Amino acid sequence: MSIETLKSALPDYAKDIRLNIGSLATEPALSTEQRGGIFIASAFATRNATVIREVLDEFGPQLSPEAVTAAKSAGAIMAMNNVYYRFTHLVGGDYPKLPAKLRMNVMARPGVDKATFELWSLAVSAINGCGMCMESHERAVRENGLTTEQVQAAVRIAAVVNAVAGTLDMEAAVH
């Protein structure tokens, strides 16, 4: 079970997605930990059981147990934060001035390098479409020395993992 399994599950009309996920699995702009965590956090953001299982099978063994847990944590915490902060950003008014009153302890002590966790959070925020979170995490990773190319690679992985999940969901709906 692996990226190859996901590729073989994609229909011919999604050939571009198949090619993209294959090349991104070895994206050279990112370290093994960065890349694997982005794949795992993005898979969790898609909520697609097949994608989650196959991505964990592929990238889990490449990461420490702490990094796998941190990647899962990025998917979980951003599922909450992206909804809350997207609301405060879009509605405005007094909401952005109010304290969130949501526990986010994992962000202070994620179990991996802070910049790496921020990169994973950025990828999940891109999938979930929270502009405020994307801006905040992009700024944090850039301030911590990550390059434009690394940020772009993270978002490309998130986009393709999301497309794989969406395609598999569409195929399941018609078969």
N, CA and C atoms as a LAMMPS dump frame, in Angstrom:
ITEM: TIMESTEP
0
ITEM: NUMBER OF ATOMS
525
ITEM: BOX BOUNDS ff ff ff
-5.0000000000000000e+02 5.0000000000000000e+02
-5.0000000000000000e+02 5.0000000000000000e+02
-5.0000000000000000e+02 5.0000000000000000e+02
ITEM: ATOMS id mol type element x y z
1 1 1 N 0.845 -1.176 0
2 1 2 C 0 0 0
3 1 3 C 0.89 1.238 0
4 2 1 N 0.499 2.197 -0.852
5 2 2 C 1.431 3.298 -1.03
6 2 3 C 0.885 4.329 -2
7 3 1 N 1.749 5.235 -2.372
8 3 2 C 1.431 6.201 -3.422
9 3 3 C 1.123 5.455 -4.717
10 4 1 N 1.837 4.361 -4.969
11 4 2 C 1.568 3.566 -6.176
12 4 3 C 0.14 3.028 -6.168
13 5 1 N -0.354 2.636 -5.003
14 5 2 C -1.725 2.158 -4.886
15 5 3 C -2.703 3.278 -5.222
16 6 1 N -2.436 4.461 -4.723
17 6 2 C -3.301 5.608 -5.042
18 6 3 C -3.256 5.916 -6.53
19 7 1 N -2.061 5.904 -7.098
20 7 2 C -1.932 6.173 -8.534
21 7 3 C -2.734 5.167 -9.351
22 8 1 N -2.659 3.91 -8.98
23 8 2 C -3.376 2.884 -9.749
24 8 3 C -4.888 2.979 -9.564
25 9 1 N -5.33 3.599 -8.488
26 9 2 C -6.768 3.763 -8.254
27 9 3 C -7.361 4.944 -9.031
28 10 1 N -6.506 5.807 -9.549
29 10 2 C -6.995 6.991 -10.274
30 10 3 C -7.364 6.619 -11.707
31 11 1 N -8.515 7.076 -12.175
32 11 2 C -8.941 6.775 -13.551
33 11 3 C -8.112 7.557 -14.57
34 12 1 N -8.223 7.163 -15.815
35 12 2 C -7.451 7.801 -16.885
36 12 3 C -7.713 9.295 -17.003
37 13 1 N -8.944 9.746 -16.708
38 13 2 C -9.224 11.179 -16.82
39 13 3 C -8.449 12.003 -15.789
40 14 1 N -7.891 11.338 -14.781
41 14 2 C -7.092 12.017 -13.752
42 14 3 C -5.603 11.713 -13.924
43 15 1 N -5.189 11.486 -15.167
44 15 2 C -3.789 11.148 -15.442
45 15 3 C -2.833 12.222 -14.921
46 16 1 N -3.2 13.494 -15.07
47 16 2 C -2.335 14.567 -14.58
48 16 3 C -2.143 14.482 -13.07
49 17 1 N -3.207 14.163 -12.36
50 17 2 C -3.116 14.015 -10.9
51 17 3 C -2.194 12.844 -10.573
52 18 1 N -2.336 11.743 -11.295
53 18 2 C -1.487 10.557 -11.104
54 18 3 C -0.009 10.922 -11.297
55 19 1 N 0.284 11.655 -12.361
56 19 2 C 1.67 12.057 -12.629
57 19 3 C 2.185 13.006 -11.552
58 20 1 N 1.333 13.934 -11.136
59 20 2 C 1.749 14.912 -10.129
60 20 3 C 2.039 14.272 -8.781
61 21 1 N 1.183 13.361 -8.329
62 21 2 C 1.424 12.761 -7.012
63 21 3 C 2.695 11.918 -7.04
64 22 1 N 2.965 11.3 -8.171
65 22 2 C 4.197 10.52 -8.287
66 22 3 C 5.44 11.379 -8.178
67 23 1 N 5.451 12.506 -8.87
68 23 2 C 6.641 13.362 -8.826
69 23 3 C 6.764 14.098 -7.494
70 24 1 N 5.64 14.47 -6.883
71 24 2 C 5.695 15.193 -5.612
72 24 3 C 6.125 14.302 -4.446
73 25 1 N 5.966 13.003 -4.591
74 25 2 C 6.371 12.078 -3.528
75 25 3 C 7.875 12.127 -3.276
76 26 1 N 8.62 12.677 -4.231
77 26 2 C 10.071 12.819 -4.066
78 26 3 C 10.509 14.272 -4.266
79 27 1 N 9.619 15.21 -4.015
80 27 2 C 9.898 16.642 -4.215
81 27 3 C 11.221 17.034 -3.549
82 28 1 N 12.214 17.468 -4.342
83 28 2 C 13.541 17.737 -3.792
84 28 3 C 13.676 19.048 -3.008
85 29 1 N 12.722 19.95 -3.111
86 29 2 C 12.825 21.224 -2.387
87 29 3 C 12.584 21.044 -0.891
88 30 1 N 12.069 19.881 -0.504
89 30 2 C 11.697 19.64 0.887
90 30 3 C 12.521 18.504 1.478
91 31 1 N 12.73 18.563 2.78
92 31 2 C 13.374 17.442 3.469
93 31 3 C 12.382 16.277 3.536
94 32 1 N 12.879 15.113 3.86
95 32 2 C 12.021 13.942 4.006
96 32 3 C 10.941 14.196 5.046
97 33 1 N 11.32 14.795 6.173
98 33 2 C 10.35 15.081 7.231
99 33 3 C 9.318 16.103 6.772
100 34 1 N 9.765 17.177 6.134
101 34 2 C 8.819 18.19 5.65
102 34 3 C 7.825 17.57 4.67
103 35 1 N 8.358 16.86 3.686
104 35 2 C 7.532 16.267 2.627
105 35 3 C 6.547 15.243 3.198
106 36 1 N 7.056 14.32 4.004
107 36 2 C 6.195 13.287 4.575
108 36 3 C 5.103 13.859 5.447
109 37 1 N 5.453 14.85 6.256
110 37 2 C 4.458 15.481 7.121
111 37 3 C 3.399 16.245 6.345
112 38 1 N 3.806 16.877 5.267
113 38 2 C 2.835 17.587 4.429
114 38 3 C 1.858 16.58 3.824
115 39 1 N 2.374 15.477 3.315
116 39 2 C 1.493 14.447 2.77
117 39 3 C 0.517 13.948 3.83
118 40 1 N 1.012 13.643 5.024
119 40 2 C 0.15 13.094 6.085
120 40 3 C -0.868 14.128 6.555
121 41 1 N -0.423 15.336 6.865
122 41 2 C -1.362 16.37 7.322
123 41 3 C -2.405 16.665 6.248
124 42 1 N -1.98 16.714 4.995
125 42 2 C -2.915 16.977 3.896
126 42 3 C -3.907 15.839 3.731
127 43 1 N -3.425 14.601 3.869
128 43 2 C -4.329 13.451 3.775
129 43 3 C -5.404 13.536 4.852
130 44 1 N -5.002 13.868 6.074
131 44 2 C -5.983 14.005 7.151
132 44 3 C -6.974 15.128 6.847
133 45 1 N -6.511 16.194 6.226
134 45 2 C -7.411 17.308 5.879
135 45 3 C -8.468 16.888 4.861
136 46 1 N -8.147 15.904 4.018
137 46 2 C -9.121 15.472 3.012
138 46 3 C -10.222 14.606 3.6
139 47 1 N -9.965 14.003 4.745
140 47 2 C -10.92 13.123 5.421
141 47 3 C -11.245 11.859 4.608
142 48 1 N -10.422 11.539 3.635
143 48 2 C -10.649 10.369 2.798
144 48 3 C -9.857 9.196 3.387
145 49 1 N -10.571 8.159 3.844
146 49 2 C -9.928 7.046 4.54
147 49 3 C -8.876 6.349 3.681
148 50 1 N -9.149 6.179 2.397
149 50 2 C -8.185 5.51 1.522
150 50 3 C -6.914 6.339 1.387
151 51 1 N -7.073 7.619 1.169
152 51 2 C -5.91 8.5 1.026
153 51 3 C -5.113 8.529 2.327
154 52 1 N -5.784 8.647 3.446
155 52 2 C -5.097 8.667 4.737
156 52 3 C -4.295 7.374 4.929
157 53 1 N -4.931 6.247 4.711
158 53 2 C -4.28 4.943 4.903
159 53 3 C -3.059 4.774 3.994
160 54 1 N -3.22 5.087 2.727
161 54 2 C -2.118 4.893 1.774
162 54 3 C -0.97 5.863 2.022
163 55 1 N -1.299 7.1 2.353
164 55 2 C -0.251 8.089 2.641
165 55 3 C 0.497 7.713 3.908
166 56 1 N -0.22 7.272 4.936
167 56 2 C 0.462 6.817 6.156
168 56 3 C 1.353 5.623 5.873
169 57 1 N 0.889 4.705 5.041
170 57 2 C 1.71 3.544 4.691
171 57 3 C 2.988 3.967 3.961
172 58 1 N 2.878 4.969 3.112
173 58 2 C 4.029 5.43 2.329
174 58 3 C 5.004 6.248 3.17
175 59 1 N 4.466 7.235 3.885
176 59 2 C 5.341 8.22 4.54
177 59 3 C 5.557 7.984 6.032
178 60 1 N 4.658 7.254 6.687
179 60 2 C 4.824 6.988 8.114
180 60 3 C 6.168 6.373 8.456
181 61 1 N 6.602 5.328 7.719
182 61 2 C 7.891 4.703 8.031
183 61 3 C 9.099 5.613 7.799
184 62 1 N 8.921 6.682 7.04
185 62 2 C 10.03 7.607 6.768
186 62 3 C 10.226 8.626 7.893
187 63 1 N 9.23 8.716 8.799
188 63 2 C 9.245 9.731 9.849
189 63 3 C 9.353 9.091 11.221
190 64 1 N 9.797 9.875 12.176
191 64 2 C 9.792 9.413 13.561
192 64 3 C 8.337 9.322 14.034
193 65 1 N 8.071 8.52 15.051
194 65 2 C 6.706 8.47 15.591
195 65 3 C 6.21 9.853 16.049
196 66 1 N 7.135 10.661 16.58
197 66 2 C 6.765 12.009 17.021
198 66 3 C 6.348 12.882 15.838
199 67 1 N 7.041 12.75 14.716
200 67 2 C 6.705 13.54 13.53
201 67 3 C 5.367 13.098 12.944
202 68 1 N 5.095 11.796 12.943
203 68 2 C 3.796 11.319 12.451
204 68 3 C 2.678 11.889 13.318
205 69 1 N 2.859 11.842 14.628
206 69 2 C 1.856 12.393 15.542
207 69 3 C 1.69 13.894 15.318
208 70 1 N 2.787 14.599 15.114
209 70 2 C 2.72 16.043 14.875
210 70 3 C 1.993 16.353 13.567
211 71 1 N 2.232 15.556 12.533
212 71 2 C 1.541 15.774 11.251
213 71 3 C 0.039 15.557 11.412
214 72 1 N -0.341 14.508 12.138
215 72 2 C -1.757 14.268 12.416
216 72 3 C -2.331 15.433 13.228
217 73 1 N -1.541 15.917 14.177
218 73 2 C -1.977 17.047 15.006
219 73 3 C -2.203 18.292 14.17
220 74 1 N -1.353 18.514 13.166
221 74 2 C -1.537 19.673 12.282
222 74 3 C -2.864 19.553 11.546
223 75 1 N -3.18 18.363 11.058
224 75 2 C -4.467 18.164 10.393
225 75 3 C -5.632 18.4 11.327
226 76 1 N -5.515 17.931 12.564
227 76 2 C -6.605 18.058 13.531
228 76 3 C -6.794 19.507 13.997
229 77 1 N -5.718 20.143 14.425
230 77 2 C -5.849 21.497 14.978
231 77 3 C -6.278 22.496 13.915
232 78 1 N -5.794 22.303 12.685
233 78 2 C -6.174 23.245 11.63
234 78 3 C -7.611 23.012 11.167
235 79 1 N -8.149 21.806 11.342
236 79 2 C -9.565 21.584 11.043
237 79 3 C -10.422 22.502 11.907
238 80 1 N -10.009 22.707 13.135
239 80 2 C -10.714 23.618 14.041
240 80 3 C -10.373 25.078 13.726
241 81 1 N -9.09 25.378 13.692
242 81 2 C -8.671 26.77 13.507
243 81 3 C -9.133 27.359 12.18
244 82 1 N -9.077 26.567 11.109
245 82 2 C -9.462 27.087 9.802
246 82 3 C -10.922 27.5 9.775
247 83 1 N -11.788 26.756 10.449
248 83 2 C -13.206 27.147 10.505
249 83 3 C -13.353 28.414 11.328
250 84 1 N -12.751 28.435 12.516
251 84 2 C -12.906 29.585 13.402
252 84 3 C -12.328 30.864 12.788
253 85 1 N -11.091 30.797 12.329
254 85 2 C -10.444 32.014 11.816
255 85 3 C -10.981 32.444 10.453
256 86 1 N -11.442 31.507 9.651
257 86 2 C -12.096 31.89 8.397
258 86 3 C -13.373 32.678 8.72
259 87 1 N -14.128 32.238 9.725
260 87 2 C -15.319 32.959 10.162
261 87 3 C -14.976 34.369 10.622
262 88 1 N -13.99 34.494 11.523
263 88 2 C -13.67 35.829 12.044
264 88 3 C -13.165 36.745 10.939
265 89 1 N -12.44 36.183 9.997
266 89 2 C -11.909 36.973 8.885
267 89 3 C -13.025 37.419 7.941
268 90 1 N -13.915 36.527 7.593
269 90 2 C -14.963 36.854 6.62
270 90 3 C -16.07 37.711 7.204
271 91 1 N -16.438 37.469 8.452
272 91 2 C -17.532 38.22 9.064
273 91 3 C -17.036 39.559 9.613
274 92 1 N -15.836 39.553 10.149
275 92 2 C -15.256 40.798 10.661
276 92 3 C -15.966 41.283 11.914
277 93 1 N -16.268 42.567 11.932
278 93 2 C -16.912 43.149 13.102
279 93 3 C -16.021 43.043 14.318
280 94 1 N -16.62 42.698 15.44
281 94 2 C -15.878 42.561 16.692
282 94 3 C -15.238 41.193 16.86
283 95 1 N -15.63 40.217 16.029
284 95 2 C -15.157 38.842 16.222
285 95 3 C -13.634 38.694 16.189
286 96 1 N -12.934 39.346 15.262
287 96 2 C -11.47 39.175 15.274
288 96 3 C -10.79 39.727 16.531
289 97 1 N -11.473 40.632 17.243
290 97 2 C -10.899 41.231 18.446
291 97 3 C -11.114 40.372 19.688
292 98 1 N -12.042 39.426 19.612
293 98 2 C -12.347 38.587 20.763
294 98 3 C -11.315 37.463 20.894
295 99 1 N -11.013 37.052 22.142
296 99 2 C -10.11 35.913 22.3
297 99 3 C -10.797 34.657 21.763
298 100 1 N -10.033 33.801 21.114
299 100 2 C -10.609 32.599 20.509
300 100 3 C -11.162 31.639 21.564
301 101 1 N -10.554 31.574 22.724
302 101 2 C -10.955 30.661 23.788
303 101 3 C -11.017 29.212 23.297
304 102 1 N -10.082 28.856 22.452
305 102 2 C -9.927 27.493 21.951
306 102 3 C -8.528 27.014 22.326
307 103 1 N -8.424 25.818 22.827
308 103 2 C -7.11 25.279 23.193
309 103 3 C -6.331 24.942 21.927
310 104 1 N -5.075 25.412 21.884
311 104 2 C -4.191 25.19 20.745
312 104 3 C -2.775 24.901 21.226
313 105 1 N -2.652 24.17 22.314
314 105 2 C -1.354 23.904 22.929
315 105 3 C -0.378 23.218 21.987
316 106 1 N -0.869 22.386 21.096
317 106 2 C 0.01 21.653 20.195
318 106 3 C 0.817 22.605 19.308
319 107 1 N 0.298 23.779 19.064
320 107 2 C 1.015 24.728 18.208
321 107 3 C 2.267 25.266 18.899
322 108 1 N 2.25 25.318 20.215
323 108 2 C 3.417 25.8 20.963
324 108 3 C 4.465 24.701 21.132
325 109 1 N 4.009 23.438 21.235
326 109 2 C 4.913 22.306 21.433
327 109 3 C 4.472 21.154 20.524
328 110 1 N 4.735 21.279 19.23
329 110 2 C 4.207 20.279 18.299
330 110 3 C 4.959 18.949 18.26
331 111 1 N 6.166 18.9 18.797
332 111 2 C 6.932 17.665 18.739
333 111 3 C 7.908 17.604 17.574
334 112 1 N 7.897 18.639 16.727
335 112 2 C 8.859 18.8 15.636
336 112 3 C 9.262 20.268 15.608
337 113 1 N 10.226 20.574 14.775
338 113 2 C 10.663 21.949 14.581
339 113 3 C 9.457 22.845 14.279
340 114 1 N 9.424 24.003 14.893
341 114 2 C 8.293 24.931 14.746
342 114 3 C 8.033 25.29 13.278
343 115 1 N 9.075 25.565 12.518
344 115 2 C 8.895 25.935 11.103
345 115 3 C 8.278 24.78 10.317
346 116 1 N 8.665 23.56 10.641
347 116 2 C 8.114 22.391 9.963
348 116 3 C 6.625 22.257 10.261
349 117 1 N 6.25 22.403 11.533
350 117 2 C 4.834 22.318 11.907
351 117 3 C 4.031 23.438 11.243
352 118 1 N 4.61 24.61 11.172
353 118 2 C 3.937 25.739 10.498
354 118 3 C 3.728 25.431 9.014
355 119 1 N 4.705 24.782 8.389
356 119 2 C 4.581 24.421 6.975
357 119 3 C 3.441 23.426 6.786
358 120 1 N 3.358 22.45 7.677
359 120 2 C 2.266 21.471 7.609
360 120 3 C 0.923 22.168 7.82
361 121 1 N 0.879 23.099 8.762
362 121 2 C -0.363 23.842 9.028
363 121 3 C -0.757 24.696 7.83
364 122 1 N 0.22 25.239 7.146
365 122 2 C -0.037 26.01 5.925
366 122 3 C -0.681 25.125 4.867
367 123 1 N -0.162 23.928 4.672
368 123 2 C -0.712 23.013 3.668
369 123 3 C -2.17 22.681 3.984
370 124 1 N -2.462 22.378 5.241
371 124 2 C -3.842 22.068 5.633
372 124 3 C -4.732 23.288 5.453
373 125 1 N -4.229 24.455 5.801
374 125 2 C -5.01 25.685 5.634
375 125 3 C -5.328 25.957 4.178
376 126 1 N -4.414 25.594 3.282
377 126 2 C -4.677 25.755 1.85
378 126 3 C -5.829 24.847 1.428
379 127 1 N -5.832 23.609 1.892
380 127 2 C -6.927 22.689 1.573
381 127 3 C -8.241 23.225 2.123
382 128 1 N -8.211 23.718 3.349
383 128 2 C -9.438 24.176 3.996
384 128 3 C -9.847 25.589 3.595
385 129 1 N -9.002 26.283 2.842
386 129 2 C -9.365 27.588 2.299
387 129 3 C -9.461 28.718 3.304
388 130 1 N -8.615 28.712 4.32
389 130 2 C -8.625 29.805 5.295
390 130 3 C -7.518 30.802 4.949
391 131 1 N -7.912 31.913 4.35
392 131 2 C -6.946 32.923 3.932
393 131 3 C -6.149 33.499 5.083
394 132 1 N -6.81 33.756 6.187
395 132 2 C -6.125 34.331 7.341
396 132 3 C -5.047 33.377 7.862
397 133 1 N -5.383 32.094 7.932
398 133 2 C -4.411 31.1 8.403
399 133 3 C -3.277 30.911 7.401
400 134 1 N -3.618 30.89 6.11
401 134 2 C -2.554 30.754 5.108
402 134 3 C -1.57 31.901 5.221
403 135 1 N -2.063 33.125 5.344
404 135 2 C -1.18 34.291 5.462
405 135 3 C -0.311 34.191 6.703
406 136 1 N -0.904 33.808 7.818
407 136 2 C -0.174 33.72 9.078
408 136 3 C 0.913 32.643 9.021
409 137 1 N 0.579 31.46 8.524
410 137 2 C 1.557 30.367 8.473
411 137 3 C 2.628 30.61 7.411
412 138 1 N 2.248 31.203 6.295
413 138 2 C 3.247 31.53 5.266
414 138 3 C 4.258 32.527 5.816
415 139 1 N 3.784 33.532 6.516
416 139 2 C 4.675 34.526 7.119
417 139 3 C 5.61 33.85 8.131
418 140 1 N 5.063 32.949 8.942
419 140 2 C 5.871 32.273 9.968
420 140 3 C 6.96 31.402 9.334
421 141 1 N 6.632 30.655 8.298
422 141 2 C 7.657 29.799 7.696
423 141 3 C 8.723 30.618 6.989
424 142 1 N 8.325 31.7 6.37
425 142 2 C 9.305 32.565 5.696
426 142 3 C 10.216 33.231 6.728
427 143 1 N 9.648 33.671 7.857
428 143 2 C 10.461 34.263 8.93
429 143 3 C 11.422 33.252 9.532
430 144 1 N 11.09 31.984 9.433
431 144 2 C 11.956 30.916 9.952
432 144 3 C 12.882 30.348 8.897
433 145 1 N 13.03 31.046 7.764
434 145 2 C 14.049 30.693 6.789
435 145 3 C 13.64 29.78 5.651
436 146 1 N 12.381 29.368 5.592
437 146 2 C 11.975 28.538 4.467
438 146 3 C 11.839 29.398 3.216
439 147 1 N 12.063 28.793 2.077
440 147 2 C 12.081 29.532 0.814
441 147 3 C 10.703 29.556 0.15
442 148 1 N 10.575 30.438 -0.815
443 148 2 C 9.364 30.499 -1.628
444 148 3 C 9.117 29.152 -2.305
445 149 1 N 10.175 28.516 -2.78
446 149 2 C 10.054 27.22 -3.447
447 149 3 C 9.543 26.147 -2.494
448 150 1 N 9.977 26.178 -1.242
449 150 2 C 9.493 25.204 -0.263
450 150 3 C 8.014 25.423 0.048
451 151 1 N 7.63 26.677 0.182
452 151 2 C 6.217 26.993 0.423
453 151 3 C 5.377 26.527 -0.759
454 152 1 N 5.827 26.843 -1.957
455 152 2 C 5.089 26.43 -3.147
456 152 3 C 4.986 24.907 -3.22
457 153 1 N 6.064 24.205 -2.914
458 153 2 C 6.05 22.742 -2.946
459 153 3 C 5.029 22.191 -1.95
460 154 1 N 4.972 22.781 -0.763
461 154 2 C 4.01 22.331 0.25
462 154 3 C 2.577 22.487 -0.246
463 155 1 N 2.292 23.613 -0.854
464 155 2 C 0.927 23.864 -1.337
465 155 3 C 0.62 22.999 -2.561
466 156 1 N 1.614 22.738 -3.382
467 156 2 C 1.407 21.833 -4.52
468 156 3 C 1.052 20.429 -4.026
469 157 1 N 1.756 19.962 -2.997
470 157 2 C 1.441 18.647 -2.43
471 157 3 C 0.019 18.653 -1.88
472 158 1 N -0.326 19.684 -1.117
473 158 2 C -1.682 19.766 -0.557
474 158 3 C -2.732 19.743 -1.667
475 159 1 N -2.494 20.484 -2.727
476 159 2 C -3.455 20.549 -3.832
477 159 3 C -3.63 19.189 -4.485
478 160 1 N -2.54 18.481 -4.702
479 160 2 C -2.616 17.187 -5.38
480 160 3 C -3.223 16.124 -4.464
481 161 1 N -2.843 16.097 -3.198
482 161 2 C -3.45 15.143 -2.267
483 161 3 C -4.96 15.387 -2.2
484 162 1 N -5.355 16.637 -2.16
485 162 2 C -6.775 16.978 -2.152
486 162 3 C -7.457 16.504 -3.444
487 163 1 N -6.795 16.668 -4.576
488 163 2 C -7.36 16.228 -5.86
489 163 3 C -7.481 14.707 -5.926
490 164 1 N -6.517 13.989 -5.373
491 164 2 C -6.604 12.529 -5.333
492 164 3 C -7.838 12.124 -4.522
493 165 1 N -8.003 12.707 -3.345
494 165 2 C -9.155 12.378 -2.501
495 165 3 C -10.466 12.722 -3.204
496 166 1 N -10.515 13.88 -3.819
497 166 2 C -11.73 14.275 -4.522
498 166 3 C -12.063 13.34 -5.671
499 167 1 N -11.06 12.945 -6.419
500 167 2 C -11.278 12.025 -7.544
501 167 3 C -11.758 10.672 -7.047
502 168 1 N -11.141 10.145 -5.997
503 168 2 C -11.575 8.863 -5.449
504 168 3 C -12.999 8.945 -4.911
505 169 1 N -13.337 10.068 -4.285
506 169 2 C -14.723 10.255 -3.791
507 169 3 C -15.706 10.297 -4.959
508 170 1 N -15.347 11.002 -6.044
509 170 2 C -16.226 11.07 -7.218
510 170 3 C -16.412 9.7 -7.829
511 171 1 N -15.331 8.94 -7.946
512 171 2 C -15.414 7.602 -8.519
513 171 3 C -16.275 6.691 -7.64
514 172 1 N -16.137 6.799 -6.343
515 172 2 C -16.957 5.976 -5.435
516 172 3 C -18.442 6.325 -5.578
517 173 1 N -18.744 7.575 -5.868
518 173 2 C -20.134 7.998 -5.993
519 173 3 C -20.803 7.446 -7.25
520 174 1 N -20.027 7.172 -8.293
521 174 2 C -20.626 6.701 -9.552
522 174 3 C -20.461 5.195 -9.753
523 175 1 N -19.799 4.52 -8.847
524 175 2 C -19.611 3.067 -8.994
525 175 3 C -20.241 2.319 -7.848
